[in-house]
């Protein structure tokens, strides 16, 4: 996507001439109060007024490198630019509506003040000494874990519209392509073909703007969703609760340090059957035990082990919930009790956390 934008086509070039375009390739010195976004993104855009008002964000990812561009396209990027320009024309009359697009004041104003990244401020910026985007969220979360302040809101970040039942047209960015039956969106009355325009009063220019509102909303909440349908302006009330923020973490670069020294994948019914496990029992296969940190290896875990239990309960059905449950329920210095399936027998090991 970055290469496509840099190369540009004539239409995109004309749109970008309406802005002063600045390209940043690392986070050292970047204002973290202004530039708050999903730091695991491989590509993100802010549309700003010169006074710092944010018109909107662009850039959504939810998958590994093979699927990194499933939620973005040049077509929807152009539409986001056009929508941002419309907001600019209406500024400052719409200033109050845009206020929520700026996040709360962060603990650290710049990335190089975050513990674990401070040494990178000393030397010249090089490929080995830059601050990658993912490092910002990763080290803030690590600090919270060390201080025993980690919460689910720190783990489950920037949920997709699909989490609430809305699948958007990739080339439009705001037009509803389908609605999942019995989802919060379906219960609110959202329909395929609807064009989303605002959430909680914040004007939308892209899917990333939707994620911003969802990310900053509590788990139990009511969100006002404004939309256009057949020439009519409607408002729907989205009632959200439960585990709607939870999603796959495995693609996130920041997830590697979140793992407690091992990489796992879920076993299929067929693979469980081959190992003599009931098809109804959840199981995770240990694909790789890290050398650093060595805690999992020292606990006796090996590549090829099968984990069937965590703290006396069935192991979560996927790696994301497995690691989240460990980190949220076991502070540094504690131990997680894992039940393994080895050679047709169950064994228990204690996994220390740091």
Backbone torsions as a table, in degrees:
resi	resn	phi	psi	omega
1	UNK	NA	-44.1	-179.9
2	UNK	-58.4	-43.9	179.8
3	UNK	-63.4	-40.2	179.6
4	UNK	-63.9	-39.1	-179.4
5	UNK	-70.5	-40.8	179.6
6	UNK	-64.9	-41.7	179.5
7	UNK	-66.6	-43.0	177.3
8	UNK	64.9	149.3	164.7
9	UNK	-109.6	173.0	-173.1
10	UNK	-60.7	-40.1	-178.7
11	UNK	-67.0	-44.4	179.2
12	UNK	-64.8	-41.6	179.7
13	UNK	-60.2	-41.7	179.3
14	UNK	-63.5	-41.7	178.9
15	UNK	-65.1	-42.9	-177.3
16	UNK	-69.0	-21.0	178.2
17	UNK	-68.3	-13.3	176.3
18	UNK	-78.2	-8.4	-177.3
19	UNK	-122.2	161.3	163.3
20	UNK	-92.6	109.0	-173.4
21	UNK	-91.4	130.8	178.4
22	UNK	-126.7	130.4	-179.1
23	UNK	-110.7	122.0	178.0
24	UNK	-110.5	136.4	-178.6
25	UNK	-117.7	5.9	174.8
26	UNK	-160.1	170.0	-169.1
27	UNK	-104.7	3.2	-179.6
28	UNK	-66.1	125.1	178.5
29	UNK	82.9	-0.2	-177.6
30	UNK	-79.4	135.6	-179.8
31	UNK	-68.2	108.3	-176.2
32	UNK	-78.3	-11.5	173.2
33	UNK	-75.7	-39.8	-179.5
34	UNK	-80.4	-46.6	-172.6
35	UNK	-98.7	78.3	175.0
36	UNK	-107.8	124.0	-179.0
37	UNK	-159.4	-178.5	176.6
38	UNK	-72.9	103.5	-171.7
39	UNK	-71.3	-5.7	174.6
40	UNK	-87.1	-0.9	176.7
41	UNK	-65.3	144.8	174.6
42	UNK	-89.2	-10.5	-179.1
43	UNK	-160.8	126.5	-177.9
44	UNK	-144.9	150.3	-177.7
45	UNK	-130.8	138.6	170.9
46	UNK	-114.1	137.8	172.4
47	UNK	-109.1	115.9	-170.1
48	UNK	-124.5	152.1	164.2
49	UNK	-86.4	158.7	-179.0
50	UNK	-64.3	-18.8	178.1
51	UNK	-88.7	3.8	177.6
52	UNK	97.9	-5.6	176.2
53	UNK	-64.3	138.8	-178.6
54	UNK	-100.0	120.9	175.5
55	UNK	-80.4	-34.7	179.5
56	UNK	172.0	175.0	179.3
57	UNK	-121.7	158.1	173.3
58	UNK	-141.6	141.2	178.2
59	UNK	126.7	114.6	-178.6
60	UNK	-139.0	135.7	177.1
61	UNK	-139.8	145.5	176.8
62	UNK	-157.0	61.2	179.7
63	UNK	170.8	172.2	-179.0
64	UNK	-70.3	-174.9	-174.4
65	UNK	-57.7	-31.9	-179.9
66	UNK	-67.6	-26.2	-176.9
67	UNK	-116.6	16.4	-172.9
68	UNK	-63.4	-27.1	-175.8
69	UNK	-104.9	18.3	-177.2
70	UNK	-67.1	-19.4	-174.9
71	UNK	-115.0	6.8	-179.3
72	UNK	-134.3	156.3	176.6
73	UNK	-160.7	160.9	176.3
74	UNK	-61.3	-37.4	-179.4
75	UNK	-61.2	-47.2	-179.5
76	UNK	-73.0	-26.8	175.0
77	UNK	-64.8	-43.2	177.4
78	UNK	-61.1	-42.3	179.5
79	UNK	-64.4	-37.7	177.5
80	UNK	-62.8	-41.2	177.8
81	UNK	-61.4	-46.6	-179.7
82	UNK	-61.0	-41.0	179.1
83	UNK	-67.5	-38.0	177.4
84	UNK	-64.2	-39.4	178.7
85	UNK	-65.0	-35.7	176.3
86	UNK	-64.6	-40.2	177.4
87	UNK	-66.1	-36.2	178.7
88	UNK	-64.7	-39.7	179.0
89	UNK	-63.0	-32.9	-177.9
90	UNK	-86.7	-4.6	-176.4
91	UNK	-80.4	141.5	8.9
92	UNK	-96.4	11.2	-179.1
93	UNK	-59.2	-27.6	-178.9
94	UNK	-98.5	16.4	-174.6
95	UNK	-57.8	-40.1	-179.4
96	UNK	-63.3	-39.2	179.0
97	UNK	-64.8	-29.4	-176.6
98	UNK	-86.0	-11.1	-173.3
99	UNK	-57.0	-37.6	-177.5
100	UNK	-71.9	-9.2	179.0
101	UNK	-77.0	-11.5	176.0
102	UNK	-100.7	132.5	-175.4
103	UNK	-83.0	176.3	178.7
104	UNK	-67.6	159.5	179.0
105	UNK	-62.8	125.0	-177.3
106	UNK	-79.2	164.1	178.0
107	UNK	-64.5	-35.0	-178.4
108	UNK	-119.8	125.0	-176.9
109	UNK	-70.2	-29.3	178.1
110	UNK	-137.1	156.4	-173.5
111	UNK	-63.0	-35.0	-174.7
112	UNK	-72.1	-2.6	173.7
113	UNK	-95.1	-7.2	179.5
114	UNK	-75.1	129.7	176.8
115	UNK	-52.7	132.8	-176.5
116	UNK	100.3	-17.1	179.0
117	UNK	-118.6	-2.0	-174.1
118	UNK	-64.9	-31.7	-179.3
119	UNK	-68.2	-21.1	-178.7
120	UNK	-76.2	-10.1	178.5
121	UNK	-82.6	-14.3	-172.4
122	UNK	-78.0	-52.1	-173.0
123	UNK	-93.0	169.8	177.8
124	UNK	-60.8	145.6	179.5
125	UNK	-72.1	120.8	177.3
126	UNK	-134.2	171.0	177.6
127	UNK	-54.5	-30.1	-179.3
128	UNK	-92.1	-8.6	-176.7
129	UNK	-125.2	20.1	177.3
130	UNK	-90.4	168.9	175.4
131	UNK	-107.9	108.3	178.9
132	UNK	-72.0	155.0	-178.9
133	UNK	-55.0	-45.8	-175.0
134	UNK	-63.1	-23.8	-178.4
135	UNK	-65.8	-28.0	-178.4
136	UNK	-63.6	-60.0	179.5
137	UNK	-63.3	-37.0	-178.0
138	UNK	-61.1	-47.2	-176.0
139	UNK	-78.0	-30.3	173.8
140	UNK	-65.4	-43.2	178.5
141	UNK	-65.3	-40.4	178.8
142	UNK	-61.6	-40.9	179.0
143	UNK	-64.2	-41.8	178.4
144	UNK	-63.6	-39.2	178.6
145	UNK	-63.7	-44.6	-179.4
146	UNK	-63.3	-31.1	179.9
147	UNK	-91.0	6.6	-179.6
148	UNK	60.3	37.9	-179.4
149	UNK	-116.2	8.3	-176.5
150	UNK	-67.3	134.1	179.2
151	UNK	-128.1	164.7	176.7
152	UNK	-55.6	-30.7	179.5
153	UNK	-65.5	-22.8	177.4
154	UNK	-82.8	-19.2	-176.2
155	UNK	-95.4	-49.6	-175.6
156	UNK	-96.6	97.1	-171.9
157	UNK	-117.9	151.5	174.6
158	UNK	45.3	62.2	179.1
159	UNK	-63.2	147.7	178.3
160	UNK	-77.3	158.0	172.6
161	UNK	-56.6	-28.9	177.9
162	UNK	-62.6	-23.6	177.9
163	UNK	-63.7	-25.4	178.3
164	UNK	-108.2	9.0	172.7
165	UNK	100.3	9.8	-177.5
166	UNK	-110.6	121.3	171.0
167	UNK	-105.6	125.0	-176.0
168	UNK	-100.1	151.0	173.4
169	UNK	-67.5	124.1	-173.8
170	UNK	-62.2	-37.5	-175.6
171	UNK	-84.0	-7.7	174.9
172	UNK	-106.2	-42.6	177.8
173	UNK	91.0	-24.2	-178.7
174	UNK	-132.1	-7.1	179.2
175	UNK	-85.0	129.3	-177.5
176	UNK	-74.3	122.6	178.4
177	UNK	-89.3	-39.5	177.8
178	UNK	-157.3	160.0	179.0
179	UNK	-126.3	128.2	180.0
180	UNK	-69.8	127.2	179.3
181	UNK	-57.1	142.6	176.9
182	UNK	63.9	13.5	177.0
183	UNK	-84.6	168.2	175.4
184	UNK	-54.7	-39.3	179.6
185	UNK	-65.7	-41.9	179.0
186	UNK	-63.6	-43.0	180.0
187	UNK	-65.9	-27.9	178.6
188	UNK	-79.7	-13.8	178.8
189	UNK	96.3	17.0	175.6
190	UNK	-72.4	141.5	-177.1
191	UNK	-129.7	155.4	174.0
192	UNK	-58.6	138.5	-177.9
193	UNK	96.3	-16.9	176.8
194	UNK	-63.1	145.2	175.6
195	UNK	-109.4	112.2	-178.1
196	UNK	-74.0	139.2	-177.0
197	UNK	-126.0	-28.1	-179.7
198	UNK	-159.0	151.9	173.4
199	UNK	-131.2	126.8	-176.3
200	UNK	49.0	37.3	177.1
201	UNK	85.5	-10.8	179.5
202	UNK	-83.4	122.0	176.4
203	UNK	-64.0	142.0	-176.8
204	UNK	-105.4	140.8	172.3
205	UNK	-121.6	-13.4	-177.4
206	UNK	-162.7	174.1	176.6
207	UNK	-61.1	-33.0	179.8
208	UNK	-62.6	-33.0	177.0
209	UNK	-66.5	-36.0	176.2
210	UNK	-64.7	-45.1	178.7
211	UNK	-60.1	-37.2	179.8
212	UNK	-61.1	-46.0	179.5
213	UNK	-65.4	-44.7	-180.0
214	UNK	-63.6	-41.7	-179.9
215	UNK	-60.1	-39.4	-175.5
216	UNK	-91.3	7.3	177.7
217	UNK	-97.5	145.7	175.0
218	UNK	-67.7	165.5	-178.7
219	UNK	-62.8	-43.8	176.8
220	UNK	-100.2	110.6	-174.0
221	UNK	-159.6	168.5	172.5
222	UNK	-123.4	125.7	-178.9
223	UNK	-115.5	129.4	174.8
224	UNK	-82.6	122.1	-178.4
225	UNK	-114.8	113.8	177.2
226	UNK	-91.8	138.6	-178.6
227	UNK	-149.7	164.3	176.3
228	UNK	-112.1	134.1	179.8
229	UNK	-142.9	111.7	177.7
230	UNK	57.8	38.2	179.3
231	UNK	84.8	-0.7	178.6
232	UNK	-107.0	145.0	174.6
233	UNK	-96.8	124.2	-177.8
234	UNK	-126.5	157.3	173.5
235	UNK	-126.2	128.9	179.1
236	UNK	-116.0	147.3	179.4
237	UNK	-102.5	114.0	178.5
238	UNK	-91.5	114.5	176.7
239	UNK	-96.8	120.6	-175.4
240	UNK	-121.0	137.2	170.9
241	UNK	-163.2	174.0	-179.7
242	UNK	85.2	-145.1	-172.1
243	UNK	-102.1	30.5	-173.6
244	UNK	-64.0	-19.0	-179.5
245	UNK	-83.1	-14.6	-173.0
246	UNK	-78.5	137.6	-179.2
247	UNK	-159.1	-177.5	-177.5
248	UNK	-66.4	127.3	176.9
249	UNK	-103.2	-12.0	-166.9
250	UNK	-63.9	-26.5	-179.3
251	UNK	-77.9	-17.2	-174.6
252	UNK	-72.5	130.5	178.2
253	UNK	-60.2	-35.2	-178.8
254	UNK	-69.5	-12.0	-177.0
255	UNK	-73.6	-18.9	-177.3
256	UNK	-63.4	-43.0	179.0
257	UNK	-75.1	-16.6	178.4
258	UNK	-76.5	-27.6	179.2
259	UNK	-68.5	137.5	-179.2
260	UNK	-83.9	52.9	174.5
261	UNK	85.4	13.1	178.3
262	UNK	-153.2	151.6	178.5
263	UNK	-114.6	127.9	-176.0
264	UNK	-127.0	159.0	171.6
265	UNK	-135.7	153.1	179.7
266	UNK	-73.6	141.1	176.1
267	UNK	-88.0	138.1	177.1
268	UNK	-75.0	168.6	177.3
269	UNK	-56.8	-42.7	-179.4
270	UNK	-63.8	-42.5	-178.7
271	UNK	-69.0	-35.5	176.8
272	UNK	-66.0	-41.5	-179.6
273	UNK	-62.0	-40.4	179.0
274	UNK	-61.1	-29.6	-178.4
275	UNK	-93.7	4.7	177.8
276	UNK	81.5	19.3	179.0
277	UNK	-98.7	146.0	176.8
278	UNK	-61.2	145.0	-179.3
279	UNK	-64.0	-22.4	-177.8
280	UNK	-86.2	-8.4	-176.7
281	UNK	-91.2	128.1	177.9
282	UNK	-71.5	147.3	-178.5
283	UNK	-155.5	140.5	177.6
284	UNK	-119.0	131.9	177.9
285	UNK	-91.4	129.5	175.9
286	UNK	-79.6	108.7	-179.8
287	UNK	-82.9	-31.7	-173.8
288	UNK	-158.1	128.3	172.8
289	UNK	-101.4	122.1	-175.1
290	UNK	-70.7	152.8	171.1
291	UNK	-83.0	-30.1	179.3
292	UNK	-131.8	121.9	-8.3
293	UNK	-70.1	153.4	-173.1
294	UNK	-88.1	9.6	-171.3
295	UNK	-60.5	-44.2	-179.5
296	UNK	-64.8	-40.2	179.1
297	UNK	-65.6	-42.2	179.6
298	UNK	-66.4	-27.9	178.3
299	UNK	-75.0	-9.4	177.5
300	UNK	101.8	3.9	177.9
301	UNK	-72.2	144.6	-176.9
302	UNK	-132.4	154.7	171.7
303	UNK	-57.1	132.8	179.6
304	UNK	96.8	-10.0	174.8
305	UNK	-62.9	153.2	176.2
306	UNK	-117.9	122.9	-179.9
307	UNK	-96.1	124.6	-179.0
308	UNK	-117.9	-8.9	-178.8
309	UNK	-147.3	150.6	176.5
310	UNK	-136.6	116.1	179.2
311	UNK	55.7	39.7	175.5
312	UNK	83.1	1.2	179.0
313	UNK	-117.3	160.2	175.6
314	UNK	-55.1	141.1	-179.5
315	UNK	-66.8	143.4	175.4
316	UNK	-54.5	154.4	-171.7
317	UNK	-78.1	-7.7	178.5
318	UNK	-144.4	161.9	-175.6
319	UNK	-62.0	-39.3	-176.7
320	UNK	-59.2	-49.4	-179.5
321	UNK	-71.3	-29.8	176.6
322	UNK	-62.0	-52.2	-179.0
323	UNK	-68.7	-38.4	179.4
324	UNK	-62.6	-43.0	-179.5
325	UNK	-64.1	-39.7	178.4
326	UNK	-62.9	-50.8	-175.3
327	UNK	-68.6	-35.9	-177.4
328	UNK	-76.3	-24.8	-175.7
329	UNK	-109.9	-4.8	-179.4
330	UNK	-132.5	104.8	179.1
331	UNK	-72.6	170.5	178.0
332	UNK	-55.5	136.6	-178.9
333	UNK	93.1	-13.6	178.3
334	UNK	-85.6	175.6	178.6
335	UNK	-130.4	137.9	173.6
336	UNK	-97.9	136.3	-178.7
337	UNK	-95.3	114.7	-178.8
338	UNK	-105.0	137.1	172.9
339	UNK	-103.1	123.1	-177.8
340	UNK	-106.7	153.7	172.5
341	UNK	-111.3	105.0	-177.2
342	UNK	-126.5	123.6	175.8
343	UNK	52.2	40.9	176.5
344	UNK	78.1	10.7	179.5
345	UNK	-132.4	156.7	178.0
346	UNK	-94.4	134.3	176.8
347	UNK	-131.7	152.5	178.4
348	UNK	-115.9	141.0	174.8
349	UNK	-133.0	153.6	176.9
350	UNK	-104.5	122.2	-178.7
351	UNK	-101.1	110.8	178.9
352	UNK	-73.8	148.2	-179.1
353	UNK	-115.5	146.2	174.7
354	UNK	-141.8	NA	NA
